[in-house]
Amino acid sequence: MFLPVIIALLAGGAAGFSYNIVIARRRGQTAADQATKVVDQARSEARKITLDAKSEALKLAEEVKREEKDRRRALDQTEQQLLSRQSSLDQKLEELDKRSEKLRKHEADLDMLKEDLRSIRTKQQENLEKIASLSKDEAKDKLLKMTERDIKADLVKLVEKLQVDAAEDAEERAQLVIVSAMERIASDQTAERTITAVPLPNDELKGRVIGKEGRNIQALERATGVDVIIDETPGAIVLSSFDPMRRQVARVALEKLLSDGRIHPARIEEVVAKAQSEVDKMVKDAGEQALKETGVVGVPPELVRLLGQLKFRTSYSQNVLKHSVEMAHLAGMIASDIGADVRIAKTATLLHDIGKAVTHEIEGGHHHIGAELAQKYGMEEAIVHAIDAHHDDTEATTAEALIVRVCDALSAGRPGARGDTLENYAKRMTELENLANAFPGVEKSYAISAGREIRIIVEPERIDDLQAIKMARDIATKVEATLKYPGVIKVNVIRETRAIEFAK
């Protein structure tokens, strides 16, 4: 009974095993097919990549060949050009050799001709000596003695007459030229002073100018560098300073403050800055007006500005700009009369004192400084020399330089044109300020009260209170040791610190 069951079970197991085998074979076949497909794809891609690489390599090889071909062609052309040039050079060298050979032959022929001429001349000289019974040297001496005896007296008289006539004519002509130029020029001359009076609408404004505890007047003096004098003189405030430009800035600023009515330290600084700008414009206008008046052209803008500053400079109480303009007119007339270059003479005389605009800033004589400035800004060498030589320490080598020197003497030597006091005073003030400015930490300094006080403003970041006290003592000691001055000089060192912030 159990046997059929066992047989059935075995048959079912064998069938299931056979089915599993079939299924496994099918799966194996499918995997093999997929693997084959992947391999085929990989081989196809590999072939494609290989073909692409070969194609790219072929392209690169072709480009390299083409470039190599081009280079070879260029090298061939260069070689041909070099060969052509070498051939040309060889041909030229051959021609030069032929010419040299011809020249040597000509030189030999010339030497032979010279020798023949010397021989002929020697024979002729021997024949002449035989005929005259005199040697060459004896005949020469005899002829010279005869000629000298005949014309010596006449030559002496002629030379003496020419010298006398030249001296008389030169002196007379020089007098006529100078007198003619002097009578054709007319100029007024006013003496400059060291004070400027600013009129007041009413005396009540004096208190406002002074301010609480003198703050306003101190701020004005500190900003402008002038001494503001407010005394019992009715209707006026006096500004005192040896520097006319500072006085001008202070005058313009004070007039603006008085007309505006708002007078306080911050406003004073603002107005002084505006006044400085106005004075700078006045300086430029003055320089341009001087050029227009004299007809001088071609002056650089930097020199025009320095020329305008001469309006506020004086030399022995003579206004330097008026002096220069007057000289330019004189120089033009004199140069025209004697045949010199009018343009160079007028330009040099107008700019001859340009160094005085910066004399206190640069060491050296003003004529040397002026020449350096003119050369720096591209003026002609003749103009530079005339400026440099208008004083006696440099020799004047041109007619224009001598004209500048003569005109300087004419303009300055007139009676009443100059005085000595103001020049010495201004020089003493400048020396005093330069001495103070030489100390480290000094921002600026002003000599005021006719040189009896110097105010020194220091940089608060570099100089503390103790150093300020020591600086005042050191400056006073150096002033005593190096400067000559009457009376007593007060050294006032000012150290001021401000903290400013804005509320928005």
PyMOL commands that set and color helices and strands:
alter all, ss='L'
color gray80, all
select helices_A, chain A and resi 2-132+136-184+205-210+212-224+244-260+265-294+301-312+320-338+342-351+354-357+366-376+381-388+399-413+421-437+449-451+465-482
alter helices_A, ss='H'
color red, helices_A
select strands_A, chain A and resi 195-199+227-229+236-240+314-315+318-319+442-448+453-458+490-494
alter strands_A, ss='S'
color yellow, strands_A
deselect
rebuild
show_as cartoon
